[in-house]
Amino acid sequence: MADKKDKPEMAVNINLDTTPILYTDNVFMTANEDGIVFNVGQKVGPSNQVRVVARFGMSRNHAKKFLKEINNLLALTEGSKQTGKEKN
C-alpha cells in the first residue's frame, strides 16, 4: 500500500449553497461482513424523536481507515482549540 506522502494532494470543491453542514447529535450504525452504514440524526426539539439528516455507507476496509483518520484528527486537535480560538 502506498504511503500518504506518495499520494498527490486532492483538490476538493464544495458548493456552500448546496452542501450545508448537517449537525448531528445522534449516529446509528449497522454493520455486516460487507460494510457499515451510518444514519446521522438530529434530535427534534425537547421530544424523544430523532430525524435522520444524512446516511452514508462504506466498506469495512474503508471504515477502518476512516476510524484511524478520525482518531488522528482528534488527537492532533485535542486541547488546541476552544470556540475557534487558540488557548493561551
Residue pairs with C-beta under 8 A, 6 or more apart in sequence:
22 40
22 42
22 53
22 54
23 42
24 40
24 41
24 42
24 53
24 54
25 41
25 42
25 43
26 40
26 41
26 42
26 43
26 50
27 38
27 39
27 40
27 41
28 38
28 39
28 41
28 52
29 36
29 37
29 38
29 39
30 36
30 37
30 39
31 37
31 60
31 63
33 60
34 59
34 60
35 57
35 58
35 59
35 60
35 62
35 63
36 57
36 58
36 60
36 63
37 55
37 56
37 57
38 55
38 56
38 57
39 52
39 55
40 52
40 53
40 54
40 55
40 56
41 50
41 51
41 52
41 53
42 50
42 51
42 53
43 49
43 50
44 50
44 51
58 66
79 87
80 86
80 87
81 87
